[in-house]
Amino acid sequence: MHSPFMQNSPWFASQAWKPGLAPTYSGALFDIGYFGLPTLAGLPTGTYRVRFTPYDGDHSPQYYAGKATLATADPVTVTVGAVTPGIDVELQAQSKLTGVVTNTGGVRLPNVDVQVFDSGGATVRADATDGAGRYAVTGLAPGQYRLRFSDADGVYTTQFYSGAATLETATPVTVSTGATTTADVQLHSLLGSIAGTVTGPGGSPAADVDVYVVSLALNTGHTATTDADGHYAVTGLAAGSYFVQFASGDGEYFLDVTRDDVPVASDTTARVDAQLQLGGKVSGTVTNAAGAAVPHLSVLLRDGAGQIAGSGFTDGAGHYDSAPVPPGSYAVEFGSLSDTDYLHQWYNGRDPGDTHDLVTVTAGVTTPEIDAVLQRGASVSGTVTDAAGVPLGGVQVRADTATASGVREAWTDTGGRYRLPGLAPGTYKIVFAGTGTGDGRYIPQYYGAASYGAATLTVAAGVDLTGVDAHLQLAGRITGDVTDLGGTPVAGIQVEALDATGDIVSWTTSDVDGHYAVGSLPAGSYRVHFTDDAFGGTYEDQYYDGVFLLSAAKPVTVAAGATVVGIGAYLGGHGQSPPSAGTGGKPGLGGASTVDAKGRLVLSLRCPGAKPCAGTLRLTAKTTTKVKGHKKVTTVTVGSAKYTVAAKGLVRIRVQLTSAGRRLLKSVKGRLRTTLTFAITPGKDTLSQSLTLRAAKKHR
């Protein structure tokens, strides 16, 4: 069989099948190139159907003669030893669906997945955009299709043509026989950006300015650098609020500029411009008494209020250049932020307590030769272990003076070793803080004494004191949960363990689950105080167990190294009282409270704490009536009930109603607003809560 048409067609395959329900190869399959004359040879005598499959993507497959399916193909009769000629075909141009995918800024997007759905919602073809953002889908029968575009990297929204969110709302694309249909789409970014222009004092572009974009909430940071025109752009930002800082590079005199709370939304660009002003710098060299360079030393410039206006660090040669600061006069401080053997001092050799010699800074100028010669200080070192002599890592050790806490601080390494360098001659308190281990597992200790007030250690100039060791004892702990009156966990409540005089021995804050653990406690008796005054004062202060006065607080006894659990709090807003304790924890309402078909009141009572709740509750309700045009409010005792609820449990209890309570509840039609008053036995404190009752069924 010859096909002269193929002299002008690209690569294709021709196949011959004997008639039957399923195609079966009988003979050979040939690939024919340009100018090839296809011949299917070696066929036995019989009747065949011939299929032509082009590989160019521009033409549709078909059967002889011009048929679309095997079942409708014209049969071709073949005789052994003879050639059946004239089995020619004219291929039809194939239907094609193509387009370009861009973002809203017109930038073409590669690697976007494209799915083609037929009218029944089934996927019939798929493709992905190339480097130019273009896709092409072939082999489609005439009809209507819907398209889905998705970015595998998750930067852009998934959407359907044209801009629809779902398959059902997508705009259909009509494909015609032999035609090319174009369907372009723009994808919206899930991320936003910040861009702008930075200029100098005269408005000229400021190049090579570093731009820092930080989100504290998302714990992310991004950087960019301005180009020759002062432009910058930071992309790929999740929606949120950002802090933007502009900082000049080395050798520049521009002052840093910051912008707080810059809002960024998805698929938008927030414009943040900045104009930088000139500052001045300070430079110099730091050496020790022998003239050797002192590297890696902090140099601070403090303004008249004592605030840090600029800083720098010495290099390997002891040289430093400060960051730019506004023109003015500054005190220059050497070494206060460095973990160094040298004593920190002010410019011109002034001690920290002396009057400071000020340095004048001029805009656009570096004030040179602000040098320092440092004196070596004393040091204290040692090892921290537990009671069994096992080294403890991560323990905070600090040196306090009579006027300042933590003039030097260090943390023990894995071998329990520490060193406090750069100490001026004098008397110190060396504190081994059990809280430095991260969970307060050890009791703080003071070198040379049992109490902080009595601890002293004297060091001489330039002397290294070794063997200042500590053997820490396991601390006790108090743990519990903090909830509101409804039993919802409350985070951020400060929980304090107080000694007999009311002084704070140790404290912590409740976590997102309302749980807390106060550690670092020596054996003894404590009162536990719950307060959020330091965090806004939403809840009223309370002492364990549900009282408002320190003198009425219930003591909590902690044994050496032991943990006391279940010391919780049930906090109300200002003016709301917590319930007194029954035999265990403190209950709250949870779930629905209803009036049943017989007019009986059923409450859902929850026990949120780690202890069971048991006691007696009393229910009252306020009713309002009109007497001669005036409102009269009456308090009605509805009833009472005894309850026992397992820790963190929920039960339904039926209230024993009074006659007044029965009359009141018979008036329930749909909803009734009442006020509950819990009176927990034993105790005189009450808890008031608003409760909505509903009728479980209609009743008479």
C-alpha positions in Angstrom: 0.0 0.0 0.0 1.4 3.3 -1.0 0.4 6.8 0.2 1.7 9.5 -2.1 0.3 12.1 0.3 3.1 11.3 2.8 5.6 12.9 0.5 4.5 16.2 2.1 3.8 15.0 5.6 6.0 14.5 8.7 6.6 11.3 10.6 3.7 9.0 11.1 2.9 5.3 11.6 0.5 3.2 9.6 -1.0 0.0 11.0 -3.1 -2.7 9.6 -5.7 -4.8 11.6 -7.8 -7.8 10.6 -11.5 -7.3 11.3 -12.6 -8.3 14.8 -13.7 -6.9 18.1 -10.1 -6.0 19.1 -7.3 -4.8 16.9 -4.6 -7.4 16.2 -1.4 -6.7 14.4 -1.0 -8.7 11.3 2.1 -7.8 9.4 4.5 -5.0 10.0 4.3 -1.4 11.4 6.4 1.1 9.6 7.6 4.6 10.5 7.9 6.7 7.3 9.8 10.0 7.1 9.6 12.8 4.6 9.5 11.6 1.0 8.8 8.0 2.2 6.4 5.8 0.3 4.8 3.6 3.0 4.3 0.0 2.2 2.8 -2.6 4.6 4.5 -5.8 3.4 4.3 -9.5 4.4 0.5 -9.5 4.9 -1.4 -12.8 4.4 -4.4 -12.7 2.1 -7.4 -11.1 3.8 -9.3 -8.0 4.7 -7.8 -5.3 6.8 -8.5 -1.8 8.2 -5.7 0.7 8.1 -5.0 3.4 10.7 -2.7 6.5 10.1 -1.1 8.1 13.2 0.8 11.3 12.7 3.5 12.3 15.3 3.7 16.0 14.6 1.0 17.1 17.0 -0.6 19.2 14.2 -2.8 16.5 12.6 -5.4 14.0 13.9 -5.1 10.2 13.6 -7.6 8.6 11.3 -8.6 5.3 9.6 -9.0 4.6 5.9 -10.8 6.2 4.3 -11.2 9.3 6.4 -12.9 7.5 9.2 -12.6 8.4 12.9 -12.9 4.9 14.4 -11.9 1.3 13.8 -15.5 0.2 13.6 -16.3 2.7 10.8 -13.1 2.2 8.8 -13.3 1.0 5.2 -11.9 -2.5 4.7 -8.9 -3.1 2.4 -8.5 -6.4 0.6 -5.0 -7.9 0.4 -3.8 -10.8 -1.8 -0.6 -12.6 -1.3 2.0 -11.6 -4.0 0.0 -8.5 -5.0 0.2 -4.9 -4.0 -3.1 -3.1 -3.2 -2.5 0.5 -4.4 -4.3 3.8 -3.9 -4.9 3.5 -0.1 -4.3 7.2 0.3 -5.2 9.5 3.1 -5.5 13.2 3.6 -4.8 14.0 7.2 -7.0 16.7 9.0 -5.5 19.5 11.0 -5.8 18.7 14.7 -7.7 20.7 17.2 -5.4 22.6 19.7 -5.9 24.5 22.9 -3.1 26.9 23.8 -2.4 30.0 25.9 0.0 31.9 28.1 -0.1 32.0 31.9 1.1 35.2 33.6 0.8 36.9 37.0 -1.1 40.1 37.5 2.0 42.0 36.6 2.3 40.4 33.2 5.3 38.2 34.1 5.0 34.8 32.4 4.9 31.8 34.8 6.7 28.5 34.0 5.8 25.2 35.5 2.1 25.9 36.0 0.1 22.7 35.7 -2.8 22.8 33.3 -5.7 20.3 33.4 -8.4 20.0 30.8 -11.8 18.7 31.9 -14.6 17.6 29.6 -18.3 18.5 30.1 -18.7 15.6 32.5 -15.9 16.9 34.8 -13.3 14.2 33.8 -9.7 15.0 33.1 -9.0 14.4 29.5 -5.6 16.1 28.9 -2.9 17.8 31.0 0.1 20.0 30.3 2.5 22.4 32.1 3.7 25.8 31.0 7.2 26.1 29.5 9.8 28.7 30.3 7.8 31.3 28.4 4.6 30.5 30.3 3.0 28.9 27.3 1.0 25.6 27.3 -0.4 23.6 24.4 -2.9 20.7 24.6 -3.7 18.7 21.5 -5.8 15.6 20.6 -9.1 17.2 21.7 -12.3 16.3 20.0 -14.6 19.2 19.2 -16.6 20.4 22.2 -16.5 22.5 25.3 -13.8 22.1 28.0 -12.9 23.7 31.3 -9.4 24.5 32.4 -7.7 24.4 35.8 -4.3 26.1 36.5 -2.3 25.3 39.6 1.2 26.4 40.8 3.1 23.4 42.2 5.2 25.8 44.3 2.2 27.3 46.1 3.1 30.9 45.3 0.0 31.5 43.1 -3.7 30.7 43.7 -5.2 27.7 42.0 -8.0 28.9 39.7 -10.1 27.8 36.8 -10.6 29.7 33.5 -11.3 32.5 33.5 -10.6 33.5 37.1 -13.2 31.1 38.6 -12.7 29.4 42.0 -14.4 26.1 41.2 -14.9 23.7 38.3 -18.7 24.4 38.3 -18.2 28.2 37.9 -15.4 27.9 35.3 -16.0 29.5 31.9 -16.2 26.8 29.2 -13.7 27.0 26.3 -15.1 25.8 22.9 -12.8 23.7 20.7 -13.6 23.4 17.0 -12.4 20.8 14.5 -9.0 21.6 13.2 -8.9 25.0 14.9 -6.5 26.4 17.5 -8.3 28.0 20.5 -6.4 30.4 22.7 -7.1 30.7 26.5 -4.8 33.0 28.4 -5.0 33.4 32.1 -3.6 35.6 34.9 -2.9 34.0 38.3 -3.1 36.0 41.5 -0.2 35.6 44.0 -0.8 34.3 47.5 2.1 36.5 48.5 2.7 40.3 48.6 5.7 42.5 48.3 7.2 45.7 49.5 9.0 48.1 47.1 10.1 51.7 46.9 12.9 54.2 46.3 15.6 55.4 48.7 17.1 58.8 48.3 19.8 60.9 50.0 19.4 64.3 51.7 19.2 66.1 48.4 16.8 63.7 46.8 19.4 61.9 44.7 19.2 58.1 44.4 20.9 56.2 47.3 22.5 53.1 45.9 23.7 50.0 47.9 21.5 50.7 50.9 20.5 47.5 52.7 16.8 47.0 53.2 15.6 44.6 56.0 12.0 43.4 56.1 11.1 41.5 59.2 7.9 40.0 60.5 8.0 39.2 64.3 4.7 37.4 64.2 5.8 35.1 61.4 9.4 34.9 62.5 10.7 35.7 59.0 13.2 38.1 57.6 14.0 39.2 54.0 16.7 41.5 52.6 17.3 43.6 49.5 19.8 46.2 48.3 18.9 49.4 46.4 20.2 49.6 42.8 21.9 52.5 41.1 18.5 54.3 40.9 17.8 53.8 44.6 15.1 51.2 43.8 14.5 48.0 45.8 11.8 45.3 45.9 11.2 42.5 48.5 8.9 39.8 47.1 7.4 36.6 48.4 5.9 38.1 51.6 3.1 36.4 53.4 0.2 38.7 54.3 0.8 40.5 57.6 2.6 43.4 59.3 6.3 44.1 58.7 9.1 46.2 60.2 11.3 47.8 57.5 14.8 49.2 58.1 17.1 51.0 55.7 20.8 50.8 56.6 23.7 52.3 54.7 26.6 50.1 53.7 30.2 50.4 54.9 31.8 53.7 54.1 28.5 55.5 54.0 27.2 58.2 56.5 23.5 57.7 56.0 21.5 57.3 59.2 19.3 54.2 59.5 15.6 54.8 58.9 12.9 52.4 60.2 9.2 52.0 59.3 7.0 50.1 61.8 3.8 48.2 61.1 3.8 48.2 57.3 0.8 46.2 56.1 1.2 43.7 53.3 -1.7 42.0 51.6 -1.8 39.1 49.1 -1.1 39.9 45.5 -0.3 43.6 46.3 2.8 45.7 46.6 3.1 48.1 49.6 5.2 51.1 48.6 7.7 52.3 51.3 10.1 55.1 50.3 12.8 56.6 52.5 15.0 59.6 52.4 18.2 59.2 54.4 20.0 61.9 56.3 23.7 62.2 56.9 25.3 61.4 60.2 28.8 61.2 61.5 31.1 58.4 62.7 33.7 57.8 65.3 36.8 55.7 64.8 39.8 54.6 66.8 42.0 51.7 68.0 41.8 49.7 71.3 44.9 48.1 72.9 45.8 46.6 76.2 48.4 47.9 78.6 51.1 46.1 76.7 50.1 47.8 73.5 48.6 44.6 71.9 45.4 45.0 69.9 42.1 44.0 71.6 39.9 42.4 68.9 36.1 41.8 69.0 35.4 44.5 71.6 32.2 46.4 71.6 32.3 50.2 71.3 29.1 52.1 72.2 28.1 55.8 71.6 25.6 57.0 74.2 23.6 60.2 73.9 22.8 62.6 76.7 20.0 60.4 78.0 22.4 57.4 78.2 20.7 55.6 75.3 22.8 53.8 72.7 22.9 55.9 69.5 25.4 53.8 67.6 28.0 51.1 68.0 30.9 49.3 66.4 33.3 46.4 67.1 37.1 46.2 66.9 38.6 44.1 64.2 41.7 41.9 64.5 44.0 44.9 64.6 41.9 46.5 67.4 40.5 49.2 64.9 36.8 50.2 64.9 34.5 52.4 62.9 31.2 53.2 64.5 27.9 53.2 62.7 26.6 56.6 61.7 24.9 58.7 64.4 23.1 62.1 64.2 25.4 65.1 64.7 26.0 65.9 68.4 28.0 65.0 71.5 28.4 61.4 72.7 30.0 59.5 75.5 32.1 56.5 74.1 32.1 53.3 76.1 34.5 50.4 75.5 33.8 46.7 76.3 30.5 46.8 78.2 28.8 44.3 75.8 31.8 42.0 75.3 32.7 38.8 77.1 36.3 39.9 77.6 39.0 39.8 80.2 39.3 43.6 80.1 37.5 46.1 82.3 35.1 48.3 80.4 35.8 52.0 80.5 34.8 55.4 78.9 36.9 57.5 76.5 40.1 59.0 77.9 40.4 56.2 80.5 37.4 57.3 82.5 36.0 54.6 84.9 32.3 53.7 84.6 31.5 55.9 87.6 33.5 59.0 86.4 32.3 62.0 84.5 32.3 61.2 80.8 34.5 63.1 78.3 32.2 63.7 75.3 33.1 63.3 71.7 31.7 65.7 69.0 30.3 64.1 65.9 29.8 66.1 62.6 27.5 65.1 59.7 29.4 63.5 56.8 32.7 63.3 58.8 34.5 60.6 60.8 36.0 61.8 64.1 39.3 59.8 64.4 41.6 58.7 67.1 39.1 58.0 69.8 41.3 55.4 71.2 41.4 53.4 74.4 43.9 51.4 76.5 42.2 48.8 78.5 43.2 47.2 81.8 42.8 43.5 82.5 40.2 42.6 85.1 39.8 39.7 87.5 37.9 36.5 86.8 35.9 33.9 88.7 35.6 30.3 87.5 34.4 27.0 88.8 32.2 23.9 88.2 28.5 23.3 88.9 27.3 19.8 89.7 24.2 18.2 91.3 24.2 16.7 94.7 25.7 13.5 93.4 28.6 15.3 91.7 27.2 15.0 88.2 28.2 18.2 86.1 25.2 20.4 85.1 25.2 22.2 81.8 23.1 25.3 81.0 23.1 26.7 84.5 23.2 30.5 84.7 25.9 31.9 86.9 26.1 35.7 87.5 28.1 38.2 89.5 26.0 40.9 91.3 27.2 44.0 93.0 25.4 46.0 95.7 23.9 48.2 93.0 23.6 46.1 89.9 22.5 42.6 89.1 24.4 40.5 86.5 27.4 42.8 85.8 28.8 39.6 84.4 26.9 36.4 83.4 27.9 33.0 82.1 26.3 29.6 81.4 27.9 26.3 82.3 29.0 24.1 79.5 28.3 20.4 79.3 31.1 19.7 81.8 29.5 22.1 84.3 32.3 24.7 83.8 31.9 28.4 83.8 34.0 31.6 83.8 33.1 35.2 84.7 35.8 37.5 83.2 36.5 41.2 83.3 35.5 41.9 86.9 36.7 45.1 88.5 38.2 44.9 92.0 35.5 44.7 94.7 32.9 42.6 96.4 30.4 40.5 94.5 27.6 38.0 95.1 28.0 34.9 92.9 24.6 33.5 92.1 24.0 30.0 90.7 20.5 30.4 89.4 18.5 27.1 89.3 16.1 28.8 86.7 19.0 28.9 84.3 18.5 25.2 83.6 15.4 26.1 81.8 12.7 24.4 84.0 13.7 25.5 87.5 14.7 21.9 88.6 17.4 23.2 91.0 17.4 25.5 93.9 19.4 28.7 93.4 22.6 28.9 95.4 24.8 31.7 96.6 28.5 31.2 96.9 29.8 31.3 100.5 26.3 31.7 102.1 22.9 30.2 102.5 21.1 33.4 101.6 21.5 36.1 98.9 21.9 38.9 101.5 24.8 37.2 103.2 26.7 36.1 100.1 30.0 37.9 99.4 33.2 37.2 97.4 36.0 39.7 97.2 38.2 39.9 94.1 41.5 41.8 93.6 42.7 43.6 90.5 43.7 41.2 87.7 43.4 38.0 89.9 41.9 34.8 88.5 39.8 33.1 91.3 39.3 29.4 90.6 37.4 26.7 92.4 34.3 28.8 93.0 32.0 25.8 92.7 28.4 24.9 93.5 26.6 21.7 94.2 22.9 22.3 93.4 20.0 20.6 95.2 16.9 19.4 93.4 14.1 22.0 93.8 10.5 21.5 94.5 7.7 22.6 92.1 4.1 23.7 92.2 2.0 23.0 89.2 -1.6 23.5 88.2 -4.1 24.9 85.7 -5.6 28.4 85.4 -9.1 28.8 83.9 -11.8 31.4 83.7 -15.2 31.0 85.4 -16.4 28.9 82.4 -13.4 26.6 82.6 -11.6 28.0 79.6 -7.8 27.9 79.9 -6.2 31.3 80.5 -2.7 32.0 79.2 -0.3 34.7 80.4 -1.3 34.7 84.1 1.7 35.3 86.4 1.8 32.7 89.1 4.0 33.5 92.1 5.1 31.3 95.0 5.4 33.6 98.1 7.2 32.9 101.3 5.8 33.7 104.8 6.6 37.4 104.5 4.9 37.7 101.1 8.2 37.9 99.1 8.3 36.2 95.7 10.5 33.1 95.8 9.9 32.0 92.3 7.4 32.7 89.5 6.2 31.7 86.0 3.3 32.4 83.6 0.6 30.0 82.5 0.9 28.6 78.9 -1.7 28.5 76.2 -3.3 25.5 77.9 -3.6 27.4 81.1 -0.9 25.1 82.7 1.9 26.4 84.8 4.9 25.0 86.8 6.7 27.2 89.4 10.2 25.7 90.0 13.3 26.5 91.9 11.6 26.1 95.3 13.4 25.0 98.5 11.4 22.7 100.8 8.9 24.9 102.7 5.4 26.4 102.9 4.2 28.8 100.2 1.2 30.9 99.3 0.4 30.9 95.6 -0.7 34.2 94.0 -2.4 34.4 90.6 -2.2 37.8 88.9 -2.4 39.3 85.4 -1.9 42.9 86.5 1.4 42.9 84.6 -0.4 41.8 81.4 -3.4 44.2 81.4 -5.4 43.3 84.4 -8.3 41.5 82.7 -8.8 39.1 85.6 -9.0 39.8 89.3 -6.0 38.8 91.5 -6.5 35.6 93.5 -4.6 33.5 96.1 -4.9 29.8 96.4 -7.5 28.5 97.3 -10.0 31.0 95.8 -9.4 33.9 98.2 -8.5 37.6 97.7 -6.2 38.2 100.8 -2.7 36.8 101.4 -3.6 36.3 105.0 -6.5 34.0 104.0 -4.4 32.0 101.4 -4.2 28.3 101.9 -0.5 27.2 102.4 1.0 24.8 100.0 3.7 22.6 101.5 6.6 21.5 99.2 9.0 18.8 100.2 12.6 18.7 99.0 12.7 17.9 95.3 9.0 17.1 95.2 6.3 18.4 92.8 2.9 19.5 94.2 0.1 19.2 91.5 -3.4 20.5 91.2 -2.9 24.0 92.6 -5.2 25.7 90.2 -7.2 28.9 90.0 -10.6 29.7 88.7 -10.4 33.4 87.7 -13.2 35.9 87.2 -13.2 39.4 85.9 -13.1 42.3 88.3 -16.2 42.2 90.5 -16.7 38.5 89.9 -16.0 36.1 92.8 -14.5 32.6 92.5 -16.3 29.8 94.2 -15.0 28.4 97.5 -13.6 24.9 97.5 -15.8 21.9 98.1 -14.2 18.5 98.6 -12.0 19.1 95.5 -12.0 21.3 92.5 -14.3 24.1 91.3 -17.1 23.5 88.9 -18.4 25.6 86.0 -21.2 25.4 83.5 -20.5 23.3 80.4 -22.8 22.3 77.5 -26.6 22.9 77.4 -28.9 23.5 80.4 -32.5 22.7 79.7 -36.0 22.5 81.2 -37.3 19.0 80.5 -40.8 17.8 79.5 -41.9 17.8 83.2 -40.7 21.3 83.8 -37.6 20.2 85.7 -34.3 22.1 85.4 -31.3 20.1 84.2 -27.8 21.7 84.4 -24.6 20.7 82.6 -21.8 21.0 85.2 -18.2 20.7 84.2 -15.1 20.1 86.5 -12.2 21.7 84.6 -9.4 21.0 87.0 -7.2 18.0 87.9 -9.3 17.4 91.1 -12.8 16.1 91.3 -15.5 18.7 92.1 -18.1 18.1 94.9 -20.4 20.3 96.8 -23.8 21.9 96.8 -25.1 24.7 94.5 -27.9 27.1 94.9 -29.7 28.6 92.0 -31.4 32.0 92.0 -33.0 34.0 89.2 -34.0 37.7 88.9 -37.4 38.5 87.6 -38.7 41.8 86.4 -42.3 42.9 86.7 -44.1 46.3 86.1 -45.9 47.8 89.1 -47.7 51.1 88.3 -45.5 51.7 85.3 -42.3 51.1 87.2 -40.0 48.1 86.9 -39.6 45.9 89.9 -36.7 43.4 90.1 -37.2 40.4 92.4 -34.7 37.7 93.3 -36.3 34.2 93.3 -34.6 31.1 94.8 -35.1 28.5 92.1 -33.6 25.5 93.8 -30.5 23.6 94.9 -28.6 20.4 94.1 -25.7 18.4 95.3 -23.1 17.4 92.7 -20.0 15.2 92.3 -18.1 15.6 89.0 -14.9 13.7 88.1 -11.8 15.7 87.3 -12.1 17.2 83.8 -15.6 15.6 83.6 -19.0 16.7 82.6 -22.3 15.6 84.2 -26.0 16.5 84.0 -27.6 17.2 87.3 -31.3 17.9 88.2 -32.0 20.8 90.4 -34.4 20.3 93.4 -36.9 23.1 92.7 -38.6 25.3 95.2 -42.3 26.2 94.6 -41.2 29.6 93.4 -38.7 27.9 91.0 -41.5 25.6 89.6 -43.7 28.6 88.9 -40.9 30.4 87.3 -39.9 27.6 85.0 -43.5 27.0 83.9 -43.2 30.4 82.3 -40.3 29.3 80.1 -41.4 29.7 76.5 -38.4 29.2 74.2 -35.7 31.0 76.2 -35.3 32.6 79.7 -32.4 34.7 80.8 -31.5 34.0 84.5 -28.6 34.6 86.8 -27.0 31.6 88.5 -25.4 31.9 91.9 -23.3 29.0 93.0 -22.8 28.6 96.8 -20.2 25.9 97.2 -20.3 24.0 100.5 -18.4 24.7 102.7 -17.7 28.4 102.2 -19.4 31.7 101.9 -18.1 32.9 98.5 -20.4 32.7 95.5 -20.0 32.7 91.7 -22.6 34.5 89.5 -23.0 33.5 85.8 -25.5 34.3 83.2 -27.3 31.3 81.8 -29.7 30.8 78.9 -32.3 28.1 79.5 -34.2 26.5 76.7 -37.3 24.3 76.7 -36.4 20.7 75.8 -40.0 19.9 74.9 -43.3 21.8 75.3 -44.8 21.1 78.7 -47.9 22.1 80.6 
